[in-house]
Amino acid sequence: MDNELIEIKKIRIKTLRVIIIVGLACISIIGYGVYWALFDTNRLPKGEYLTEVTSPDGAYTLKAYRVNGGATTSFAIRGELVTNDQKGKSKTIYWNDHEDNATVKWIDSDTVHINGHTLNMPNEKFDFRTQ
């Protein structure tokens, strides 16, 4: 009788572990899906080209685009960092709404100032949705 209770407890523990692992996997997949759909800066619309400014050492070029949000939202500015030594590899580093012009100035070879926001390259980003 005791052996049967021990076996039943082992089965329940294994079942609980499987349920927890599957639940965490589902939560992770849903969380990534929400991030991908709502916050991934690589999925932003391209926009209308405004300007581009190259860093003093020529390693980076920041391209600015104006994105028209349509009738119900204002314009937004998207800043795209192009790494010149990696065959034009680019990523969005700046996204801010309620702006229709871009003022870009390189402070030094690794620091850029965009519409009042200072970013250190190549890893720092500004996204109004996460502020």
C-alpha positions in Angstrom: 0.0 0.0 0.0 2.8 2.5 0.8 4.6 1.7 -2.5 1.4 2.6 -4.4 1.1 6.0 -2.6 4.7 6.7 -3.3 4.2 5.9 -7.0 1.1 8.0 -7.2 3.0 11.0 -5.6 5.9 10.5 -8.1 3.4 10.6 -11.0 1.7 13.7 -9.6 5.1 15.5 -9.2 6.1 14.6 -12.8 2.7 15.8 -14.1 3.0 19.0 -12.2 6.5 19.6 -13.6 5.3 19.0 -17.1 2.4 21.4 -16.6 4.7 24.1 -15.2 7.2 23.7 -18.1 4.5 23.8 -20.7 2.9 26.8 -19.0 6.2 28.7 -18.9 6.8 27.9 -22.5 3.4 29.3 -23.5 3.9 32.4 -21.5 7.3 33.0 -23.1 5.9 32.5 -26.6 3.0 34.9 -25.9 5.4 37.5 -24.3 7.7 37.3 -27.3 4.7 37.7 -29.7 3.5 40.8 -27.9 7.0 42.3 -28.0 7.4 41.4 -31.7 4.0 42.8 -32.6 4.1 46.0 -30.6 7.7 47.0 -29.6 10.1 45.5 -32.2 11.8 48.6 -33.8 12.8 46.5 -36.8 9.1 46.3 -37.8 8.5 50.0 -37.9 7.4 51.6 -41.2 10.2 52.9 -43.4 8.9 56.5 -43.8 9.8 59.4 -46.0 13.6 60.1 -46.2 14.6 63.4 -44.6 18.3 63.6 -44.1 21.5 61.6 -43.2 24.6 62.6 -41.3 27.8 60.6 -41.1 29.8 60.3 -37.9 33.2 62.2 -37.8 35.2 59.0 -38.3 32.9 57.7 -41.0 32.0 54.5 -39.1 28.3 55.3 -38.9 25.6 57.1 -40.8 22.4 58.1 -39.2 19.4 58.4 -41.6 16.3 60.1 -40.5 12.8 59.4 -41.8 9.4 61.0 -41.2 6.6 58.5 -40.7 3.1 59.6 -41.4 0.8 57.9 -38.9 -2.4 58.5 -40.9 -5.4 60.6 -40.1 -5.7 59.6 -36.4 -2.0 60.0 -35.3 0.7 62.5 -35.6 4.0 62.3 -37.5 6.9 60.4 -36.0 10.6 60.4 -36.7 12.6 57.1 -37.2 16.3 57.2 -37.0 18.2 54.4 -38.7 21.9 53.7 -37.9 23.9 52.3 -40.8 27.2 50.7 -39.9 29.4 51.6 -42.8 32.1 49.0 -42.3 29.6 46.1 -42.3 28.2 46.4 -45.9 25.5 48.9 -44.9 24.0 46.9 -42.0 21.3 49.0 -40.5 19.0 49.1 -37.4 16.5 51.5 -36.0 17.8 53.3 -33.0 15.4 56.2 -32.7 11.6 56.3 -32.7 9.7 59.3 -31.4 6.1 60.5 -32.1 4.8 64.1 -32.3 7.8 65.1 -34.4 7.9 66.0 -38.1 11.5 67.2 -38.5 14.9 65.7 -37.5 17.8 67.6 -36.2 20.9 65.3 -36.1 24.3 66.2 -34.8 27.2 63.9 -34.1 28.9 65.0 -30.8 31.9 62.6 -31.4 32.5 59.4 -33.3 30.2 57.4 -31.0 27.7 59.9 -29.7 24.8 61.3 -31.7 22.2 63.9 -30.7 18.8 63.5 -32.3 16.0 66.0 -31.5 17.1 66.5 -27.9 18.1 62.9 -27.2 21.7 61.9 -26.9 22.6 58.3 -27.8 25.8 56.3 -27.5 26.5 54.2 -30.5 26.1 51.4 -31.5 24.0 49.9 -28.7 21.8 52.7 -27.2 18.3 53.3 -28.5 15.4 55.7 -27.9 11.9 54.5 -28.3 9.0 56.7 -26.9 6.9 53.6 -26.2 9.4 52.3 -23.6 10.0 55.6 -21.8 
